[in-house]
Amino acid sequence: MPAYLTHKLASTAAFEAIENKQIKQIAADHMPEYLSGAQGTDFVYFDHFYLLPASYKTKVYGWLAHRARPAQYLVKATEYVKSHYSDTLAAYFFGFLHHYCLDKYLHAHVYKDSDSLSSHTYLEQALDVMYADEHFHLDAREVNRATELLKLITNADEINAFHEHMAAAVYEGYTLPPRSLQRSYKWWAWGMKPTYKPSRLTRFFLRIFNIFLSFDIYAFIYKKKEEVQGLHDYDKYFKLIRKANDESICYMQMVFDYIHGKRHISVLESAFYNISCLGRPIVSREERKAFRRAYRKAPIIK
């Protein structure tokens, strides 16, 4: 996945390019929800991030959502937004559509350019640094992710209900634990707190903690631009980001039109291609893997 800052900044760039005044106003009036939606289901991976088996049922939902068939997941999500409509939920889903597009275009290349979870994380953080610098003249080291993340969980109950519905709608009988959004965001913020302008002592302890953590937290420390410049082909990623921004705006318009009765749901079923958030076509084998993991590792709660 692209990391937090790339998702935030790219969705901001997409927001600025939205031409439909009503869509733009909804997102502007509910910017925390829009930016939270732009993080997609990445938040669940940070629920008790220090140990992979902890809160495993929550984490598996993120794994499932990233591998779900878009024509099923996103269409069901659109129907839910229409039937439970509020501007808050619409703004969140507009951001969520951007998350899907950005993941779809970037994920495959991130996997190709990295050979482990740690190198995957370092690449994403480097992209954060370079994208922020070259397109927003922003030093990523000045971004306090812990503070920003806690501002994104306003109206969390409404967003929680959306994800609880989606977990059960796409994987029948699957139950997402209550208040997963609030809990996961707080754990995410807690994990990011020591990575903001860390002292030498903090860096030392993070290296020690990394021995026991399921995530390489040390990799989340932003480096200077000069330290990551030239490590990867960033222009390739910048082009993909622009493509994702354009496509997400088209999807937002389609969803908006469907909600207001101007498009049939079949248009969305055709528009959401059979490409997952990982940038991979959904084939039967991939779909079976998701079901096996959902029901074997995280049994249904009745």
C-alpha angles and dihedrals in degrees: 000000000000108000131252100276096046090051091048097046096041091051088049090053090049090049091054090052096051109118099187103093094205094052091046092049093050091051092044093051091049103032096149090057092045091051091044089053088051087064089059114190094328089109093074093066089066096055102118086342093177091079125033097214091051112101087357094161090059093046092050090059089062090049090051096045092052090052099039122120103260094214086060104034099040095041092051089047091051091050090050092051091051095048093045096034124177129144088243093057092043091053090050092050093048087057090045091056089054090051090054093050094047092047092046094055101036106034098073091052093046090053091047093050095047132057103195142025089259095051088043089057094045090052092050092049090048089052089051090054096046097042092049092049101043100039104028103023087234127144104224090208088069092059113100101205094182092060094042095049093055089056091059098066098077114132086014095158091064091049091045090055089053093054094042088054093046094050091055096038096055097034106034113231094007110139122204112211115254120270092009092152097055094042095047094047091051091051090047091052091046090053093048096047097083092046093065109097092328121200121233089260092052090050090051093052092045089056089052093047091050088070089067103030126094088218126057094237092175089064089064092069107107115236130209116277090245091058095057101030111115095014093107141013096265095170088066090056093045090056091050091050091054090049091050091049092053093047094047091055090053090051092048089054092049092050092046090051092049092050090053095046097253097115135040119239090242089070089061092045088058095041097054100076124215091258119115128219086267091064092248129125112249110244128173093259093054091048093051091051090057093050093047092052093046097051102031101043097033109030120209114270112221 
